[in-house]
Every structure is written in C-alpha cells, then in structure tokens.
Amino acid sequence: MTRSDLPDGLDAIDVRILRLLQQDGRLSNLRLAEAVHLSPTAVLERVRRLTRERVILGYEARLNPHKLGAGMLVFVEILLDRTVPDVMDNFRAAVQARPEILECHLVAGGFDYLLKLRVADMAAYRGLLGSAIWNLPGVRETRTYAVMEEVKSTTALAV
C-alpha cells in the first residue's frame, strides 16, 4: 500500500494495527507493539487515538449462531406503503426493538429496506414473519431470501 492509497489521517503503522486488531481483537498491547515494531506506549496511544477518532468503533466476540439456536440466516426486502418521515421513523424504531434483526439498511432500488436476521429454522422464521415483520409500521410487502450456504461472512474491512 503506497502513501497515496492510505485512508486520510492514517499512516502505514495505523493500517497495520487495524489489520491486526481485525484479525484478533483480543491481541494484547505488548504483542501488537511487537508486531508493528513500536513501543507498547506508542501503540497504546495510537489505539486510543484511533478509538477517539472513531476509526475503531469497539470490540466484540463473534459467536457461533448454529451453537446458539440461530442457525438460519434470512434476508428480507421490505417495501413500505409510504416513504414519508413518520412512517420511516416508526419503522426504524420498531426494527431496533427486534433482537432477531441483525442489520437494517435503507436502500435505493425497487424496495425500501433490506433486513438481515437470524432464527433457529424455517418454522421460527415463519412465526417471526407473522408476529413481527408483517406488523412493523408501514410494511406493505416483503420478499424473503433464506440463505442456503454462507460462502463468505466477515465484518473485516479492506484496510
């Protein structure tokens, strides 16, 4: 990666730190310092700065959904009856309250929102669809895409 390829405000060491933390968020400061050839104090300050500047948003454990009763991944297209602020605000608030909904994206195209959710199986999804998804504020139409195989699943960004 050349200097001109680096994101604004980051140098090559920052990028290396970000790559390493994406691979293992539990990497100790000492090991991180060894990997980037800086002192632990210098690395700690860089990580603090990256966090303060919201380049690093936080740390979390990746859980195995199959071991926790959420093995079925589903994407749902949502078409609202009206795309006016109050309907959209109510929809967004209702989505926030549903733990099965992992992601919700307002999209451009033939529908309004794309939901990503996890449930135990098709019966659980059918129950959720009837009890919650169709009852979200403003929902006029849905299209469901059940995932048959997860070919790639990552949250790592290309830095």
N, C-alpha and C positions, 0 to 999 in steps of 0.2 A: 504494500500500500504506500503510495507516494504521498508527500505532504499535501498536494492538491486534492487527494482522494479522501483526506481526513474530514470528519464532520467538524463544523465550526466550533472553535474553542477547545478542541481535543488534540492532544499530541499522540504520538505512537505508543507511548507508555500507558496513557489513559485507555487507549483502544485495547492494548494487551490486557490490562486489568479487567476491562469489561468482558473480554472474551473468556478469560479465566473464571470470572465470577459467574458467567452464564453457564459454564460447564459444571461448576461446583460452587454454589452459593455459600457453602459451609467451609470453604477454604480459609485456613487461619491467616491472619495478617502476616505472620512470620513466613509461611510458605508462599504467600502471594508476593511478599518482598523478595524472597529468594528467586522466584520465577521471573520477576521483571528487573532484577539486579539493582534494587534500591534498598535503602534502609527501611526498617519497619515503620519508623516515624514518618518518613516521606510518603510511604504508601498509604498509611492511615490518613494522612492529610489529604491525599488525592481522593481516596474513597469518600471521605467526609465532604469534600468539595463536589464530587460527582453526585452525592446524595442531596446535598444542599441545593444544587442546581437542577435537581430532579431528572438527571440522566439515569441514575439508579432510583427506581421507584419503591423498592422494597425487596424482601426475601420471603420465599415460601417453599414449603415442601411439595413435591409432586407426588400425588397419591395414585395408587392403582385403582381405577374405577371398578374393575372386574372383581377385586377383592372386597369392595365396599358396597356391592349391590347396585352399581350404576354402570353396568357394562354396555348398555345400548346407547349409542350416540345418534342424535337426531338433529337435523336442520329443518327449520320451519320458515317458510316465506309467509309474511303477514301483509295483507292488503287492508288498509283502514277504510272505513266508509267515508271519512272526510279527513283531509290533511290540513287541519287548522290547529293553531297553537293549543287550545284547551284539550282537544282530543289527543293530540300527541303528548302533551304533558301528563295527562291521566294515564295513557298507555305506558309511558316510561316509568311512572311511579309504580304502577301495578307490576311491571316486569321486575323491578328492583326487589319486590317482596317475595319472589318465587325462587327458592334456592336451586331448583332443578334447571333453571335457565342460567347457563354459564356465561353467555355473551348475547348481546343485543346490539344490532347495528342498523342505523338508518342508512338506506342505500338509494342510489339513483337507478331507475330502471322500471320494470313492469310491476313492482310491488314496493312496499314502503320499508319494512323491517325484515331483517334476517336474524332468526334466533338460533342459538346453538344450545342444546340441552342434553342432559344425561338422565337416564332412568334405568330401572332394572331390566325391563324387557318390553315387548310389544304390548302386552296387557297393561303394564304400568303406564306406557305412553298413551294408550287409548283412554285410560282413566284420567290422566292429566289433561289430555286434549279436551275431553268433555267437561271436566270440572273446572279447568283453569284457562287454558289457551283460548277457547272459543268465548270465554267470559271476560277476557281482557277488554278494557274500554276501547270502543271504536272498531273492533275487529269485524271486517266484512267477509273476508275469505282467507283460507290458509292452504298451503301446499306443504306436504311433509316429504322429507327425504331421509329415510333410515339408512344409516351407514352400514355397509356390509363388511368393509375392511378398512381399517385406518392405515393408509400407506405411509403417511408422514404426519407426525404430531409433535410440534415443538413450539415453544414461546421464544426461542433464541432469535435475536436479530442479527443480521449480517453486518457486523462492525469490523 
